C-alpha cells in the first residue's frame, strides 16, 4: 500500500506540473481500426479527427478537455498518449501526464499481464 502512495504524485507536485505543461507538445494516436473524432472545448471548441494509426500533436489544455469529455476512448485504449515533450520540465513523461489528467489508474495492474 505504501508503494502505491509513493508512486502517486501529491497535489502540490501535480499543480506545479500543470503549470509546466502549458507549453508542452503532446502526441496522441488513434489505436483503433475506426476513425476517431475528439472534441475539445478549449480555444472556442474544436474537433480533431484521427484515422486509424494517425497521430496528432495537441496542447495540454486540449488534452484535459478531451479526457474530461471522452475519457472512455483512453480507458479502452482507442486513443493513446504517444509522447510528451515539456520544455519547462523534462521529468514529465507519459506516466506523469496520465496521472495529472486522471488516466493513471487505467494501467493499474497492466504490468502483470504477460506480453504473450
KOLGU-4560 file (N, C-alpha, C; in nm, 3 decimals, padded with zeros to 5 digits):
<recs>
<n_xx: 00.082 n_yy: -00.118 n_zz: 00.000 ca_xx: 00.000 ca_yy: 00.000 ca_zz: 00.000 c_xx: 00.087 c_yy: 00.126 c_zz: 00.000 mol: A seq: 1 type: UNK>
<n_xx: 00.197 n_yy: 00.123 n_zz: 00.070 ca_xx: 00.284 ca_yy: 00.240 ca_zz: 00.075 c_xx: 00.348 c_yy: 00.266 c_zz: -00.061 mol: A seq: 2 type: UNK>
<n_xx: 00.376 n_yy: 00.160 n_zz: -00.136 ca_xx: 00.436 ca_yy: 00.177 ca_zz: -00.268 c_xx: 00.343 c_yy: 00.253 c_zz: -00.360 mol: A seq: 3 type: UNK>
<n_xx: 00.214 n_yy: 00.225 n_zz: -00.354 ca_xx: 00.118 ca_yy: 00.295 ca_zz: -00.439 c_xx: 00.118 c_yy: 00.444 c_zz: -00.408 mol: A seq: 4 type: UNK>
<n_xx: 00.114 n_yy: 00.478 n_zz: -00.280 ca_xx: 00.115 ca_yy: 00.618 ca_zz: -00.243 c_xx: 00.244 c_yy: 00.684 c_zz: -00.289 mol: A seq: 5 type: UNK>
<n_xx: 00.352 n_yy: 00.612 n_zz: -00.283 ca_xx: 00.481 ca_yy: 00.663 ca_zz: -00.325 c_xx: 00.481 c_yy: 00.691 c_zz: -00.475 mol: A seq: 6 type: UNK>
<n_xx: 00.414 n_yy: 00.605 n_zz: -00.554 ca_xx: 00.409 ca_yy: 00.620 ca_zz: -00.699 c_xx: 00.317 c_yy: 00.734 c_zz: -00.742 mol: A seq: 7 type: UNK>
<n_xx: 00.220 n_yy: 00.769 n_zz: -00.659 ca_xx: 00.127 ca_yy: 00.876 ca_zz: -00.693 c_xx: 00.192 c_yy: 01.011 c_zz: -00.670 mol: A seq: 8 type: UNK>
<n_xx: 00.150 n_yy: 01.107 n_zz: -00.748 ca_xx: 00.200 ca_yy: 01.243 ca_zz: -00.731 c_xx: 00.114 c_yy: 01.315 c_zz: -00.629 mol: A seq: 9 type: UNK>
<n_xx: 00.175 n_yy: 01.396 n_zz: -00.544 ca_xx: 00.095 ca_yy: 01.471 ca_zz: -00.448 c_xx: 00.034 c_yy: 01.594 c_zz: -00.516 mol: A seq: 10 type: UNK>
<n_xx: -00.064 n_yy: 01.656 n_zz: -00.451 ca_xx: -00.138 ca_yy: 01.766 ca_zz: -00.511 c_xx: -00.049 c_yy: 01.884 c_zz: -00.546 mol: A seq: 11 type: UNK>
<n_xx: 00.050 n_yy: 01.913 n_zz: -00.463 ca_xx: 00.141 ca_yy: 02.024 ca_zz: -00.489 c_xx: 00.224 c_yy: 01.997 c_zz: -00.615 mol: A seq: 12 type: UNK>
<n_xx: 00.274 n_yy: 01.875 n_zz: -00.626 ca_xx: 00.353 ca_yy: 01.838 ca_zz: -00.744 c_xx: 00.267 c_yy: 01.845 c_zz: -00.870 mol: A seq: 13 type: UNK>
<n_xx: 00.145 n_yy: 01.796 n_zz: -00.862 ca_xx: 00.054 ca_yy: 01.799 ca_zz: -00.978 c_xx: 00.028 c_yy: 01.944 c_zz: -01.020 mol: A seq: 14 type: UNK>
<n_xx: 00.003 n_yy: 02.030 n_zz: -00.923 ca_xx: -00.022 ca_yy: 02.171 ca_zz: -00.952 c_xx: 00.098 c_yy: 02.235 c_zz: -01.022 mol: A seq: 15 type: UNK>
<n_xx: 00.218 n_yy: 02.206 n_zz: -00.974 ca_xx: 00.339 ca_yy: 02.260 ca_zz: -01.036 c_xx: 00.357 c_yy: 02.205 c_zz: -01.178 mol: A seq: 16 type: UNK>
<n_xx: 00.331 n_yy: 02.076 n_zz: -01.196 ca_xx: 00.346 ca_yy: 02.015 ca_zz: -01.328 c_xx: 00.245 c_yy: 02.071 c_zz: -01.427 mol: A seq: 17 type: UNK>
<n_xx: 00.123 n_yy: 02.099 n_zz: -01.381 ca_xx: 00.021 ca_yy: 02.157 ca_zz: -01.469 c_xx: 00.068 c_yy: 02.292 c_zz: -01.523 mol: A seq: 18 type: UNK>
<n_xx: 00.131 n_yy: 02.370 n_zz: -01.438 ca_xx: 00.185 ca_yy: 02.499 ca_zz: -01.484 c_xx: 00.295 c_yy: 02.477 c_zz: -01.588 mol: A seq: 19 type: UNK>
<n_xx: 00.380 n_yy: 02.379 n_zz: -01.565 ca_xx: 00.489 ca_yy: 02.349 ca_zz: -01.659 c_xx: 00.437 c_yy: 02.299 c_zz: -01.793 mol: A seq: 20 type: UNK>
<n_xx: 00.323 n_yy: 02.230 n_zz: -01.792 ca_xx: 00.269 ca_yy: 02.168 ca_zz: -01.913 c_xx: 00.201 c_yy: 02.265 c_zz: -02.008 mol: A seq: 21 type: UNK>
<n_xx: 00.187 n_yy: 02.392 n_zz: -01.969 ca_xx: 00.115 ca_yy: 02.486 ca_zz: -02.056 c_xx: 00.180 c_yy: 02.501 c_zz: -02.193 mol: A seq: 22 type: UNK>
<n_xx: 00.311 n_yy: 02.481 n_zz: -02.202 ca_xx: 00.382 ca_yy: 02.492 ca_zz: -02.330 c_xx: 00.425 c_yy: 02.356 c_zz: -02.385 mol: A seq: 23 type: UNK>
<n_xx: 00.368 n_yy: 02.250 n_zz: -02.335 ca_xx: 00.409 ca_yy: 02.114 ca_zz: -02.375 c_xx: 00.349 c_yy: 02.075 c_zz: -02.510 mol: A seq: 24 type: UNK>
<n_xx: 00.421 n_yy: 01.988 n_zz: -02.579 ca_xx: 00.372 ca_yy: 01.925 ca_zz: -02.702 c_xx: 00.336 c_yy: 01.781 c_zz: -02.666 mol: A seq: 25 type: UNK>
<n_xx: 00.212 n_yy: 01.745 n_zz: -02.689 ca_xx: 00.163 ca_yy: 01.612 ca_zz: -02.654 c_xx: 00.116 c_yy: 01.544 c_zz: -02.782 mol: A seq: 26 type: UNK>
<n_xx: 00.162 n_yy: 01.424 n_zz: -02.805 ca_xx: 00.123 ca_yy: 01.348 ca_zz: -02.924 c_xx: 00.027 c_yy: 01.239 c_zz: -02.882 mol: A seq: 27 type: UNK>
<n_xx: -00.091 n_yy: 01.239 n_zz: -02.945 ca_xx: -00.188 ca_yy: 01.132 ca_zz: -02.923 c_xx: -00.201 c_yy: 01.051 c_zz: -03.051 mol: A seq: 28 type: UNK>
<n_xx: -00.244 n_yy: 00.926 n_zz: -03.036 ca_xx: -00.253 ca_yy: 00.836 ca_zz: -03.152 c_xx: -00.384 c_yy: 00.759 c_zz: -03.148 mol: A seq: 29 type: UNK>
<n_xx: -00.445 n_yy: 00.743 n_zz: -03.264 ca_xx: -00.563 ca_yy: 00.659 ca_zz: -03.277 c_xx: -00.515 c_yy: 00.515 c_zz: -03.283 mol: A seq: 30 type: UNK>
<n_xx: -00.552 n_yy: 00.438 n_zz: -03.185 ca_xx: -00.509 ca_yy: 00.299 ca_zz: -03.174 c_xx: -00.619 c_yy: 00.202 c_zz: -03.218 mol: A seq: 31 type: UNK>
<n_xx: -00.727 n_yy: 00.254 n_zz: -03.275 ca_xx: -00.838 ca_yy: 00.168 ca_zz: -03.315 c_xx: -00.837 c_yy: 00.146 c_zz: -03.466 mol: A seq: 32 type: UNK>
<n_xx: -00.930 n_yy: 00.066 n_zz: -03.514 ca_xx: -00.941 ca_yy: 00.041 ca_zz: -03.658 c_xx: -01.044 c_yy: 00.135 c_zz: -03.722 mol: A seq: 33 type: UNK>
<n_xx: -01.101 n_yy: 00.224 n_zz: -03.643 ca_xx: -01.202 ca_yy: 00.318 ca_zz: -03.690 c_xx: -01.150 c_yy: 00.461 c_zz: -03.677 mol: A seq: 34 type: UNK>
<n_xx: -01.209 n_yy: 00.551 n_zz: -03.751 ca_xx: -01.177 ca_yy: 00.693 ca_zz: -03.736 c_xx: -01.233 c_yy: 00.740 c_zz: -03.602 mol: A seq: 35 type: UNK>
<n_xx: -01.158 n_yy: 00.823 n_zz: -03.533 ca_xx: -01.198 ca_yy: 00.875 ca_zz: -03.403 c_xx: -01.207 c_yy: 01.027 c_zz: -03.412 mol: A seq: 36 type: UNK>
<n_xx: -01.316 n_yy: 01.083 n_zz: -03.362 ca_xx: -01.333 ca_yy: 01.227 ca_zz: -03.358 c_xx: -01.329 c_yy: 01.270 c_zz: -03.212 mol: A seq: 37 type: UNK>
<n_xx: -01.234 n_yy: 01.358 n_zz: -03.181 ca_xx: -01.216 ca_yy: 01.407 ca_zz: -03.045 c_xx: -01.263 c_yy: 01.551 c_zz: -03.039 mol: A seq: 38 type: UNK>
<n_xx: -01.331 n_yy: 01.585 n_zz: -02.930 ca_xx: -01.384 ca_yy: 01.719 ca_zz: -02.914 c_xx: -01.318 c_yy: 01.789 c_zz: -02.797 mol: A seq: 39 type: UNK>
<n_xx: -01.270 n_yy: 01.910 n_zz: -02.823 ca_xx: -01.210 ca_yy: 01.992 ca_zz: -02.719 c_xx: -01.292 c_yy: 02.120 c_zz: -02.704 mol: A seq: 40 type: UNK>
<n_xx: -01.320 n_yy: 02.158 n_zz: -02.581 ca_xx: -01.394 ca_yy: 02.282 ca_zz: -02.557 c_xx: -01.300 c_yy: 02.402 c_zz: -02.547 mol: A seq: 41 type: UNK>
<n_xx: -01.170 n_yy: 02.379 n_zz: -02.549 ca_xx: -01.074 ca_yy: 02.488 ca_zz: -02.540 c_xx: -01.061 c_yy: 02.557 c_zz: -02.676 mol: A seq: 42 type: UNK>
<n_xx: -01.010 n_yy: 02.677 n_zz: -02.674 ca_xx: -00.987 ca_yy: 02.755 ca_zz: -02.796 c_xx: -01.114 c_yy: 02.770 c_zz: -02.880 mol: A seq: 43 type: UNK>
<n_xx: -01.226 n_yy: 02.795 n_zz: -02.817 ca_xx: -01.351 ca_yy: 02.815 ca_zz: -02.889 c_xx: -01.418 c_yy: 02.688 c_zz: -02.936 mol: A seq: 44 type: UNK>
<n_xx: -01.370 n_yy: 02.575 n_zz: -02.894 ca_xx: -01.428 ca_yy: 02.446 ca_zz: -02.934 c_xx: -01.371 c_yy: 02.400 c_zz: -03.067 mol: A seq: 45 type: UNK>
<n_xx: -01.313 n_yy: 02.284 n_zz: -03.066 ca_xx: -01.255 ca_yy: 02.232 ca_zz: -03.189 c_xx: -01.269 c_yy: 02.080 c_zz: -03.193 mol: A seq: 46 type: UNK>
<n_xx: -01.257 n_yy: 02.027 n_zz: -03.312 ca_xx: -01.265 ca_yy: 01.883 ca_zz: -03.333 c_xx: -01.134 c_yy: 01.835 c_zz: -03.395 mol: A seq: 47 type: UNK>
<n_xx: -01.092 n_yy: 01.719 n_zz: -03.351 ca_xx: -00.974 ca_yy: 01.655 ca_zz: -03.408 c_xx: -01.020 c_yy: 01.520 c_zz: -03.461 mol: A seq: 48 type: UNK>
<n_xx: -00.995 n_yy: 01.496 n_zz: -03.587 ca_xx: -01.033 ca_yy: 01.370 ca_zz: -03.650 c_xx: -00.907 c_yy: 01.290 c_zz: -03.677 mol: A seq: 49 type: UNK>
<n_xx: -00.903 n_yy: 01.167 n_zz: -03.624 ca_xx: -00.786 ca_yy: 01.081 ca_zz: -03.643 c_xx: -00.826 c_yy: 00.953 c_zz: -03.713 mol: A seq: 50 type: UNK>
<n_xx: -00.763 n_yy: 00.927 n_zz: -03.825 ca_xx: -00.782 ca_yy: 00.799 ca_zz: -03.895 c_xx: -00.702 c_yy: 00.692 c_zz: -03.821 mol: A seq: 51 type: UNK>
<n_xx: -00.728 n_yy: 00.564 n_zz: -03.846 ca_xx: -00.653 ca_yy: 00.458 ca_zz: -03.777 c_xx: -00.502 c_yy: 00.479 c_zz: -03.787 mol: A seq: 52 type: UNK>
<n_xx: -00.436 n_yy: 00.465 n_zz: -03.676 ca_xx: -00.291 ca_yy: 00.480 ca_zz: -03.655 c_xx: -00.239 c_yy: 00.622 c_zz: -03.676 mol: A seq: 53 type: UNK>
<n_xx: -00.326 n_yy: 00.716 n_zz: -03.702 ca_xx: -00.284 ca_yy: 00.855 ca_zz: -03.722 c_xx: -00.251 c_yy: 00.921 c_zz: -03.588 mol: A seq: 54 type: UNK>
<n_xx: -00.151 n_yy: 01.009 n_zz: -03.590 ca_xx: -00.109 ca_yy: 01.081 ca_zz: -03.471 c_xx: -00.137 c_yy: 01.230 c_zz: -03.489 mol: A seq: 55 type: UNK>
<n_xx: -00.151 n_yy: 01.299 n_zz: -03.376 ca_xx: -00.176 ca_yy: 01.444 ca_zz: -03.378 c_xx: -00.110 c_yy: 01.506 c_zz: -03.256 mol: A seq: 56 type: UNK>
<n_xx: -00.048 n_yy: 01.622 n_zz: -03.275 ca_xx: 00.008 ca_yy: 01.698 ca_zz: -03.164 c_xx: -00.100 c_yy: 01.792 c_zz: -03.112 mol: A seq: 57 type: UNK>
<n_xx: -00.118 n_yy: 01.791 n_zz: -02.979 ca_xx: -00.218 ca_yy: 01.877 ca_zz: -02.917 c_xx: -00.156 c_yy: 01.947 c_zz: -02.796 mol: A seq: 58 type: UNK>
<n_xx: -00.229 n_yy: 02.044 n_zz: -02.744 ca_xx: -00.185 ca_yy: 02.115 ca_zz: -02.625 c_xx: -00.235 c_yy: 02.044 c_zz: -02.500 mol: A seq: 59 type: UNK>
<n_xx: -00.177 n_yy: 02.079 n_zz: -02.387 ca_xx: -00.220 ca_yy: 02.021 ca_zz: -02.260 c_xx: -00.364 c_yy: 02.058 c_zz: -02.229 mol: A seq: 60 type: UNK>
<n_xx: -00.403 n_yy: 02.182 n_zz: -02.255 ca_xx: -00.541 ca_yy: 02.223 ca_zz: -02.227 c_xx: -00.641 c_yy: 02.146 c_zz: -02.314 mol: A seq: 61 type: UNK>
<n_xx: -00.604 n_yy: 02.120 n_zz: -02.440 ca_xx: -00.691 ca_yy: 02.038 ca_zz: -02.526 c_xx: -00.701 c_yy: 01.895 c_zz: -02.472 mol: A seq: 62 type: UNK>
<n_xx: -00.588 n_yy: 01.839 n_zz: -02.429 ca_xx: -00.590 ca_yy: 01.703 ca_zz: -02.374 c_xx: -00.680 c_yy: 01.695 c_zz: -02.252 mol: A seq: 63 type: UNK>
<n_xx: -00.670 n_yy: 01.792 n_zz: -02.163 ca_xx: -00.755 ca_yy: 01.793 ca_zz: -02.044 c_xx: -00.903 c_yy: 01.795 c_zz: -02.083 mol: A seq: 64 type: UNK>
<n_xx: -00.936 n_yy: 01.879 n_zz: -02.179 ca_xx: -01.075 ca_yy: 01.890 ca_zz: -02.223 c_xx: -01.124 c_yy: 01.760 c_zz: -02.288 mol: A seq: 65 type: UNK>
<n_xx: -01.041 n_yy: 01.700 n_zz: -02.371 ca_xx: -01.078 ca_yy: 01.575 ca_zz: -02.439 c_xx: -01.098 c_yy: 01.463 c_zz: -02.338 mol: A seq: 66 type: UNK>
<n_xx: -01.006 n_yy: 01.452 n_zz: -02.243 ca_xx: -01.016 ca_yy: 01.346 ca_zz: -02.142 c_xx: -01.142 c_yy: 01.366 c_zz: -02.058 mol: A seq: 67 type: UNK>
<n_xx: -01.172 n_yy: 01.490 n_zz: -02.026 ca_xx: -01.292 ca_yy: 01.519 ca_zz: -01.946 c_xx: -01.419 c_yy: 01.475 c_zz: -02.018 mol: A seq: 68 type: UNK>
<n_xx: -01.426 n_yy: 01.500 n_zz: -02.148 ca_xx: -01.545 ca_yy: 01.467 ca_zz: -02.227 c_xx: -01.549 c_yy: 01.323 c_zz: -02.277 mol: A seq: 69 type: UNK>
<n_xx: -01.432 n_yy: 01.267 n_zz: -02.310 ca_xx: -01.428 ca_yy: 01.136 ca_zz: -02.377 c_xx: -01.326 c_yy: 01.042 c_zz: -02.313 mol: A seq: 70 type: UNK>
<n_xx: -01.329 n_yy: 01.034 n_zz: -02.183 ca_xx: -01.233 ca_yy: 00.952 ca_zz: -02.109 c_xx: -01.237 c_yy: 00.804 c_zz: -02.152 mol: A seq: 71 type: UNK>
<n_xx: -01.354 n_yy: 00.757 n_zz: -02.192 ca_xx: -01.368 ca_yy: 00.617 ca_zz: -02.230 c_xx: -01.279 c_yy: 00.578 c_zz: -02.348 mol: A seq: 72 type: UNK>
<n_xx: -01.249 n_yy: 00.672 n_zz: -02.437 ca_xx: -01.161 ca_yy: 00.642 ca_zz: -02.550 c_xx: -01.020 c_yy: 00.608 c_zz: -02.503 mol: A seq: 73 type: UNK>
<n_xx: -00.979 n_yy: 00.668 n_zz: -02.392 ca_xx: -00.848 ca_yy: 00.638 ca_zz: -02.336 c_xx: -00.855 c_yy: 00.511 c_zz: -02.251 mol: A seq: 74 type: UNK>
<n_xx: -00.968 n_yy: 00.490 n_zz: -02.185 ca_xx: -00.984 ca_yy: 00.373 ca_zz: -02.099 c_xx: -00.987 c_yy: 00.243 c_zz: -02.179 mol: A seq: 75 type: UNK>
<n_xx: -01.044 n_yy: 00.247 n_zz: -02.300 ca_xx: -01.046 ca_yy: 00.125 ca_zz: -02.382 c_xx: -00.930 c_yy: 00.122 c_zz: -02.482 mol: A seq: 76 type: UNK>
<n_xx: -00.834 n_yy: 00.213 n_zz: -02.463 ca_xx: -00.711 ca_yy: 00.219 ca_zz: -02.544 c_xx: -00.736 c_yy: 00.247 c_zz: -02.692 mol: A seq: 77 type: UNK>
<n_xx: -00.849 n_yy: 00.310 n_zz: -02.725 ca_xx: -00.872 ca_yy: 00.353 ca_zz: -02.863 c_xx: -00.781 c_yy: 00.469 c_zz: -02.898 mol: A seq: 78 type: UNK>
<n_xx: -00.754 n_yy: 00.554 n_zz: -02.799 ca_xx: -00.663 ca_yy: 00.667 ca_zz: -02.816 c_xx: -00.553 c_yy: 00.654 c_zz: -02.712 mol: A seq: 79 type: UNK>
<n_xx: -00.430 n_yy: 00.672 n_zz: -02.757 ca_xx: -00.314 ca_yy: 00.660 ca_zz: -02.668 c_xx: -00.238 c_yy: 00.791 c_zz: -02.663 mol: A seq: 80 type: UNK>
<n_xx: -00.176 n_yy: 00.818 n_zz: -02.550 ca_xx: -00.081 ca_yy: 00.928 ca_zz: -02.542 c_xx: 00.052 c_yy: 00.867 c_zz: -02.582 mol: A seq: 81 type: UNK>
<n_xx: 00.104 n_yy: 00.909 n_zz: -02.696 ca_xx: 00.226 ca_yy: 00.852 ca_zz: -02.753 c_xx: 00.353 c_yy: 00.917 c_zz: -02.699 mol: A seq: 82 type: UNK>
<n_xx: 00.348 n_yy: 01.049 n_zz: -02.680 ca_xx: 00.469 ca_yy: 01.120 ca_zz: -02.641 c_xx: 00.431 c_yy: 01.252 c_zz: -02.575 mol: A seq: 83 type: UNK>
<n_xx: 00.519 n_yy: 01.299 n_zz: -02.490 ca_xx: 00.504 ca_yy: 01.431 ca_zz: -02.430 c_xx: 00.641 c_yy: 01.498 c_zz: -02.425 mol: A seq: 84 type: UNK>
<n_xx: 00.645 n_yy: 01.621 n_zz: -02.472 ca_xx: 00.768 ca_yy: 01.700 ca_zz: -02.461 c_xx: 00.732 c_yy: 01.827 c_zz: -02.388 mol: A seq: 85 type: UNK>
<n_xx: 00.790 n_yy: 01.842 n_zz: -02.271 ca_xx: 00.763 ca_yy: 01.957 ca_zz: -02.186 c_xx: 00.894 c_yy: 02.032 c_zz: -02.165 mol: A seq: 86 type: UNK>
<n_xx: 00.914 n_yy: 02.143 n_zz: -02.237 ca_xx: 01.041 ca_yy: 02.215 ca_zz: -02.226 c_xx: 01.066 c_yy: 02.274 c_zz: -02.087 mol: A seq: 87 type: UNK>
<n_xx: 00.960 n_yy: 02.299 n_zz: -02.011 ca_xx: 00.975 ca_yy: 02.358 ca_zz: -01.878 c_xx: 01.005 c_yy: 02.256 c_zz: -01.769 mol: A seq: 88 type: UNK>
<n_xx: 00.982 n_yy: 02.127 n_zz: -01.799 ca_xx: 01.009 ca_yy: 02.022 ca_zz: -01.701 c_xx: 01.028 c_yy: 01.890 c_zz: -01.775 mol: A seq: 89 type: UNK>
<n_xx: 01.152 n_yy: 01.855 n_zz: -01.801 ca_xx: 01.181 ca_yy: 01.733 ca_zz: -01.878 c_xx: 01.157 c_yy: 01.605 c_zz: -01.799 mol: A seq: 90 type: UNK>
<n_xx: 01.124 n_yy: 01.617 n_zz: -01.671 ca_xx: 01.092 ca_yy: 01.499 ca_zz: -01.590 c_xx: 00.949 c_yy: 01.452 c_zz: -01.609 mol: A seq: 91 type: UNK>
<n_xx: 00.869 n_yy: 01.528 n_zz: -01.680 ca_xx: 00.730 ca_yy: 01.488 ca_zz: -01.705 c_xx: 00.728 c_yy: 01.396 c_zz: -01.826 mol: A seq: 92 type: UNK>
<n_xx: 00.690 n_yy: 01.272 n_zz: -01.802 ca_xx: 00.676 ca_yy: 01.173 ca_zz: -01.908 c_xx: 00.530 c_yy: 01.133 c_zz: -01.924 mol: A seq: 93 type: UNK>
<n_xx: 00.507 n_yy: 01.030 n_zz: -02.000 ca_xx: 00.371 ca_yy: 00.984 ca_zz: -02.027 c_xx: 00.301 c_yy: 00.941 c_zz: -01.898 mol: A seq: 94 type: UNK>
<n_xx: 00.370 n_yy: 00.868 n_zz: -01.812 ca_xx: 00.307 ca_yy: 00.820 ca_zz: -01.688 c_xx: 00.265 c_yy: 00.936 c_zz: -01.598 mol: A seq: 95 type: UNK>
<n_xx: 00.350 n_yy: 01.036 n_zz: -01.585 ca_xx: 00.316 ca_yy: 01.153 ca_zz: -01.503 c_xx: 00.198 c_yy: 01.228 c_zz: -01.564 mol: A seq: 96 type: UNK>
<n_xx: 00.201 n_yy: 01.244 n_zz: -01.697 ca_xx: 00.092 ca_yy: 01.313 ca_zz: -01.766 c_xx: -00.041 c_yy: 01.239 c_zz: -01.745 mol: A seq: 97 type: UNK>
<n_xx: -00.038 n_yy: 01.106 n_zz: -01.755 ca_xx: -00.160 ca_yy: 01.028 ca_zz: -01.734 c_xx: -00.215 c_yy: 01.047 c_zz: -01.593 mol: A seq: 98 type: UNK>
<n_xx: -00.127 n_yy: 01.054 n_zz: -01.494 ca_xx: -00.172 ca_yy: 01.079 ca_zz: -01.356 c_xx: -00.234 c_yy: 01.217 c_zz: -01.343 mol: A seq: 99 type: UNK>
<n_xx: -00.172 n_yy: 01.316 n_zz: -01.406 ca_xx: -00.219 ca_yy: 01.454 ca_zz: -01.395 c_xx: -00.358 c_yy: 01.471 c_zz: -01.455 mol: A seq: 100 type: UNK>
<n_xx: -00.385 n_yy: 01.408 n_zz: -01.567 ca_xx: -00.517 ca_yy: 01.423 ca_zz: -01.632 c_xx: -00.618 c_yy: 01.319 c_zz: -01.586 mol: A seq: 101 type: UNK>
<n_xx: -00.579 n_yy: 01.232 n_zz: -01.494 ca_xx: -00.674 ca_yy: 01.136 ca_zz: -01.437 c_xx: -00.682 c_yy: 01.003 c_zz: -01.508 mol: A seq: 102 type: UNK>
<n_xx: -00.578 n_yy: 00.967 n_zz: -01.582 ca_xx: -00.577 ca_yy: 00.839 ca_zz: -01.653 c_xx: -00.483 c_yy: 00.738 c_zz: -01.588 mol: A seq: 103 type: UNK>
<n_xx: -00.420 n_yy: 00.773 n_zz: -01.478 ca_xx: -00.319 ca_yy: 00.690 ca_zz: -01.415 c_xx: -00.369 c_yy: 00.555 c_zz: -01.369 mol: A seq: 104 type: UNK>
<n_xx: -00.494 n_yy: 00.545 n_zz: -01.332 ca_xx: -00.548 ca_yy: 00.418 ca_zz: -01.281 c_xx: -00.578 c_yy: 00.317 c_zz: -01.391 mol: A seq: 105 type: UNK>
<n_xx: -00.583 n_yy: 00.363 n_zz: -01.514 ca_xx: -00.617 ca_yy: 00.274 ca_zz: -01.626 c_xx: -00.516 c_yy: 00.161 c_zz: -01.638 mol: A seq: 106 type: UNK>
<n_xx: -00.389 n_yy: 00.195 n_zz: -01.626 ca_xx: -00.283 ca_yy: 00.096 ca_zz: -01.647 c_xx: -00.250 c_yy: 00.019 c_zz: -01.521 mol: A seq: 107 type: UNK>
<n_xx: -00.325 n_yy: 00.043 n_zz: -01.413 ca_xx: -00.302 ca_yy: -00.029 ca_zz: -01.288 c_xx: -00.317 c_yy: -00.179 c_zz: -01.312 mol: A seq: 108 type: UNK>
<n_xx: -00.216 n_yy: -00.252 n_zz: -01.282 ca_xx: -00.220 ca_yy: -00.397 ca_zz: -01.300 c_xx: -00.179 c_yy: -00.443 c_zz: -01.439 mol: A seq: 109 type: UNK>
<n_xx: -00.157 n_yy: -00.351 n_zz: -01.531 ca_xx: -00.119 ca_yy: -00.390 ca_zz: -01.667 c_xx: 00.018 c_yy: -00.458 c_zz: -01.671 mol: A seq: 110 type: UNK>
<n_xx: 00.103 n_yy: -00.423 n_zz: -01.574 ca_xx: 00.238 ca_yy: -00.483 ca_zz: -01.571 c_xx: 00.231 c_yy: -00.634 c_zz: -01.551 mol: A seq: 111 type: UNK>
<n_xx: 00.124 n_yy: -00.681 n_zz: -01.489 ca_xx: 00.112 ca_yy: -00.823 ca_zz: -01.457 c_xx: 00.060 c_yy: -00.906 c_zz: -01.575 mol: A seq: 112 type: UNK>
<n_xx: 00.012 n_yy: -00.840 n_zz: -01.680 ca_xx: -00.041 ca_yy: -00.912 ca_zz: -01.796 c_xx: 00.077 c_yy: -00.952 c_zz: -01.885 mol: A seq: 113 type: UNK>
<n_xx: 00.091 n_yy: -01.082 n_zz: -01.915 ca_xx: 00.204 ca_yy: -01.126 ca_zz: -01.997 c_xx: 00.194 c_yy: -01.072 c_zz: -02.139 mol: A seq: 114 type: UNK>
<n_xx: 00.308 n_yy: -01.043 n_zz: -02.199 ca_xx: 00.312 ca_yy: -00.991 ca_zz: -02.335 c_xx: 00.264 c_yy: -01.094 c_zz: -02.437 mol: A seq: 115 type: UNK>
<n_xx: 00.278 n_yy: -01.221 n_zz: -02.405 ca_xx: 00.238 ca_yy: -01.327 ca_zz: -02.498 c_xx: 00.089 c_yy: -01.338 c_zz: -02.503 mol: A seq: 116 type: UNK>
</recs>
